Amino acid sequence: MDAELRCNRLTCRKTLIDKAVVVSIVVLSLIDCANELFNASRLCPACETSLTEPDDVVVCSLHPTNDYKTSVLSGLSPSLIMEICSRALSFWQYQIHQENSFQHAVIRNLNDKQAQLQKQLDNVIREANGEIDLLGNKVTELERDLELERRKVHELQDASR
């Protein structure tokens, strides 16, 4: 099973379904994101390289027709077809690497948040245990006072008889 392609725009990251905008520098995005990112300037949104060639930015179908698949490489030499295949595989390798890097960053951020929350929880537990100890000491002290008062009452009852 092939991996899912996702928009490389960090604020988007949606799964690409039918069409994608591919930049020669291997940036991939949804058409809507590309329209926002490129505007009138022909600069790569990732590295700001000038995109002056006509094929630097291409909208491609992610599910080409069988006729397209049959005709697109027809007539090209085997070495040129292999070069195209090599570039296509490099594209996928880059995309998978980008996705792995993104997921590692997400995991790292989640681990940092979890560690921070664990510290907060430990502090709350420590404070609660301290308060429980104080209240336990207070209960013990009040029980002693109560026992002392009971003895006094008992002594007074004995004395009044």
KAGI-V116498 format. One record per pair of residues at least 12 apart in sequence whose ideal C-beta (glycine too) atoms are under 7 Angstrom apart, sorted by sequence separation. I is the first residue (numbers start at 1). GAP is how many residues later the second one is. D is the distance in Angstrom with one decimal. If there is no record, write none. Layout:
I	GAP	D
I	GAP	D
This chain:
16	12	6.9
19	12	5.9
21	13	3.7
16	14	6.5
5	15	6.6
14	16	6.0
27	17	6.0
12	18	6.2
27	18	6.4
8	19	5.5
25	19	5.1
27	19	4.9
8	20	5.1
9	20	5.4
7	21	6.8
8	21	5.8
12	21	5.1
23	21	5.6
25	21	6.9
7	22	4.8
25	22	6.2
5	23	6.2
7	23	4.7
9	24	4.5
25	24	5.9
7	26	5.5
9	28	6.8
23	28	6.5
31	28	6.6
24	31	6.8
24	32	4.5
23	33	6.4
23	34	5.4
21	36	6.4
22	36	5.2
21	38	5.5
22	38	5.5
19	40	5.8
20	40	5.9
19	41	6.8
19	42	5.7
20	42	5.9
18	43	6.8
19	43	6.4
18	44	6.0
17	45	6.9
18	45	6.5
16	46	6.0
26	65	5.7
28	67	6.4
26	68	4.8
5	90	6.1
8	90	6.3
3	93	5.9
6	93	6.4
